[in-house]
Amino acid sequence: MTLSNLPPLVTVFGGSGFVGRHVVRALAKRGFRIRVAVRRPDLAGFLQPLGNVGQISFVQANLRYRKSVDAAVHGSDHVVNCVGILFEAGRNTFDSVQDFGARAVAEATRGVGATLTHVSAIGADANAQSLYARSKGRAEKSILDIVPEAIILRPSIVFGPEDGFFNKFAEMSRFSPVLPLVGGGNTAFQPVYVTDVAEAVAKAVEGKVARGRIYEIGGPDVLTFKNCLEILLKTIDRKRTLLPIPFGIASLIGSVASLVPFIAPPLTADQVTLLKSDNIVSANAQTEGRTLQAFGIEPTSVEAVLPSYVVRYRPQGQYTRSGSAA
């Protein structure tokens, strides 16, 4: 129970991650007290300048260890779970982190009588072929069973300064004459700006949208994989061949890449499976008003933001003249 003279306490799991750090910023601006629950608090100090002195604190927690989750949630008024992994490594599997871990957070939240906002992903489906999507879908079902009033946000591919999509291919373009188009590059995305996602989370914490619902969060434009790379190359002023790679070959490449120790695989077989399905806001979500508009947020386009953080990938950085593609 929060003391009357203190702002509500929000515990953010994964607050030092790509989405999490922007969520922390959005909550700090609103005056919440924030407890950032991460595996390595010693590496999360960069978050402190986002708030006032003493506003942001840190606690060690690992979603695979239930006691640490309970300890992190103790005394919270709201809980936000931003934890997600793109590939499995060691004991950090999709089931242990995105299924078991999400259930642990929900049960701990119920135990202290707090509210819960969970960041999932478009495509989450308990019966999906993709292990990633399946674990996300199972987590959503468990969460709503445990905390029926929870708010679940399903963003499409998220872009922003620290993203792992545009930055990855921009970096690749620096040394490779070709960029791969998995499955021909026809998979549709609805890229959503990380700040818009963070604002949606903050509004959910404030109770400004209906609880007990799953919201699908997408940007203003539906773009194919190929469209995304074309926009990127134009923005960084580079000319590269876009090479279509069949799903079967891409899956084989991903399987081999996953076997290389000590490095994050650039592609996995499970990610190839994900790319076989479009990643866009569903018609049902639009009809039922379960989109970004429900939060009163006007979505930001890729082209409005992308130049602000990929300029460093131009041949001479910010000094590259437009039209001098390398």
N, C-alpha and C positions, 0 to 999 in steps of 0.2 A: 504494500500500500504506500503510495507516494505521500510524503509530508506535504502539507498544504502550501508551504512557502517555497517549495522546490518544483521546477519544471518536471514533466514526466520523463522517466528513464526509458530509453530505447536501446535494446541490445541488438547489435547488427552482426550476424555471423557472416564471415567473409568480407568484412568491411575494408580490407586492404586490397581486395581484388579490383579488376577493371570496373565492374558495375558498382561494387560496394563502396569504393572511395568516393564516387559521385553521389551515392545515397547518403553517405556521412556528411558530405558538404551540404546537400539539400536540407538535411535534418538540422545541422548546426545553424544554418541561416534562420531556421524557425525557432531556435532557442531551446530545443530539446537537450537534455543531458544524454550523452551517447556513450555506450560501452561497446567497444569493438572487440568481438570474440574471434580470435585467429590462432592458428597453430604456432606462429612465430611472432609474438608481440614485439620482440626486439627489432623486427624489421618493419614495423608499422608506424614508427615515430613520425614519418612524413605527414601523417594525417593530423597531427596536433595543431599546426597553424591554420587548419580549416575552421577552428572554433576559438572561443575565448579561453582564457586560462582556466584550467580545471574542467572545462565542458566535455572534453573527450578523454576517456580513460580506456585502458586495455586489459584484457584478460585472456589467458591461454585456454584454448578449447579446441578439441578435435572431434568432429561429428562421429567418428568411429568409437569414441569413448563416452558412454552415456553420462558418467559422473561429471565429466568436465562440462558437458552440455547443461546439466542441471545447475551446476555452480555458476555458469555464465548467465543463466536466465534468472537466477534468484533476485527478487526485488524489482523485476522489470514491470513496466506498464505495457510496453509494446515489444514485440520481437520481430525482427526482419531476417529472413534467411536468403542470402545472396550466393550461397556456396554452390558451385557447379564445376565439373571437370569435363574437358573435351576428349580426353583419352585416359585409359587406365594405366597405372604404374604401381607395381608392387601391391601393397595392401589397399591402395586407394583405387578401388574398383567402382564402377557405376552403382552397383548394388549397395556397397558399404557406405558410400558418400551421399549419393543422390536418392537412395531409397531408405535404407536403415537410418542414415543420418537425418534425413528430413523428418522421419517419424519420431526420432528422438527429440528433435527440436519442437515438434508439435505437442508431444506428450509433456515435455518440460514446460511449455507455454501454458497448457491446460492446468498443470499443477500449481502455477502461481496466479492463475486467473487473468493472464494478460491476453492481449489481442495479437494476431499473427498475420504478417504479410510475407508471402513466399514468392520468390522469383523462379519461375519454371521456364518453359520454352515452347514456342509454337511447334506442333508436331508431337507433343507429349501424348503417348498412347500406351496403355498397359499391355496392349497386344501387338505393338509395333515389331517389325523385324529388327530394327536398330536397337542395340543394347542401351544406348544413350537415351533414345526416346522412350523405350520401355520402362527404364528406371524412373524417368521423369513422370511418366503416366501413373505408375504404381504409387509414387510419392504423393501425387495430387489426390488420388483416391484415399490414401491413408490419412492425409492431412484433413480433408473434409469430414472424414469419419470421426477423427479425434477432436478437431476444432471446427465445428460446422460453420462458424462465423468468420473463418479465415478468408483472406483475400489472396487470390492467386493471380499473378501476372505472367502472361506468356508472351515475351517479346520475340520478334523475328530476329534476324541477324543484327547485332548491335554494333554501331560504329562510333568512333570517337578517338581522341588522341592516343589512347593506349590499346586500341583494338587489335585483335589477332587475325583480322581478315585483310583489310586494305594495307596495313603495315607489312603483313607477310608477303603479299604479292608485289608491293612497291620495293621491298628489300630484294626480292628475287629478281626484279627487273634490272637491278644494278649490275648483275653479273651474268644473267642468262638472256640469250637472244630470243627465247620463247617463253610463253606463259601457258600453263596447261588449262584446258577447258574440259573438266571432268564430265563425261557423258555428253559432250558437245556443247556444254555451256548453256543449256536450255532451262535449267532449274530456276524457278522464279523465287526471288526474295522480296521482302518489303523492309529494307534497312531502316532501323529506328535509331535516332540519336541518343547516346547514353545519357545526356542531360535530361531528355524528355522521359526516359525510363526512370531516372532518379526522382524527378518531380512527381511522377505517377506514384512511386513508392511513398514519398513524403505525404502526398495527399491521402493515400490509403491509411497511413499512420494517423493522420489528423481526423480520419473518419469522414472524409468528404465524398466518399462513394459507397454504394451499397455493399454490405459485407456478405460473405457466403457465396461469392461468385468468382468465376474464372474470366479474366479480361485478356483479350488478345491485343497486343501492342505492336503496331506497325507504323512505318513512316508514311509520307504522302505519296510515294511512288512505288510501283511494282516494277522491279528490274530483274532481268535474267542475269545469271552468272556472267555471261559474255558482256552484257551491258555494263555491269559493275567494273569489269576490267578495262573496258573501253573508256569509261569515265575516268578511271584512275590514271591510265596512260596519258590521256589528254591533259589531266591536271598536273602530272609530273613531267610533262613534255618529253616523253620517250616513245619511240616506235619499237614495238616488239610483236613478233608473230604469235597469234593466239592459236595454239595447237590442240585440236579436239582429241581427247583420249577416251576410248570406250570404257564403260563402267567396269567391264571384266578386267581389263588391263590395269585400270586405276586401282581396283580392289587388290590385285596381286601386288602392285607397287606398295600400297598401303600396308599389306600384310608383312612384306619384307622390311619396310621402314620401321614398323613397330618392334622388330626384333633387335634393332640396333640399340645397345645399352647406353645409358648416361646422356641421351639427347632426347628432346621432345620431337616426336615424329612429325614431319611436315604434313603427312596425310595418313589416315588409318582406314582399314577396310570398313569399319563401322561408320566413319564419316562419309565414305562413298555410298553406303546404304542410305544414309540420310539425304544425300544429294539426289536420290531417285525420286524424291517427293518435293513438291513446291513448299516453300516456307513463307506463307502469306496468311493474312487475317482471313478467317473463314466468313462465308456469307451469313451464317447464323449469328456470328458475333456482331457483324455489322447491323443486321436486322434487329437484334436484341439490345443494341446500344452498349455492347461490352468491348469497346475500343478505347483508344486514347482520348477520343472526344468526350467520353464519360467523365474524364478528369478535368475537362476544361482546358486541355492542352492542345495547341495547334502544332502538329508534327513538323519537324525540321527536315529539310531535304538533304540528301548526301552532298549535292553540289554546292550548297550554302556553307558547308562546314569543312569538307574534305581538304580544300587548299590550305586551311589554317594549320594542318598538322602533317601533311605529306610534302610540303614544299622542300624539306630537306632531302628528298629523294630525287629532285631535279638534278641534272648533270652538274650544274654549278650552284645548287641550292637556290636561295632567294635571288641570286644574281643571274639566273638563266633567263634569257630573253624568250618571250613567247614565240613559238614557231620555229625554234632552233632545236627541234627534237633530235635526241641522240639514239 
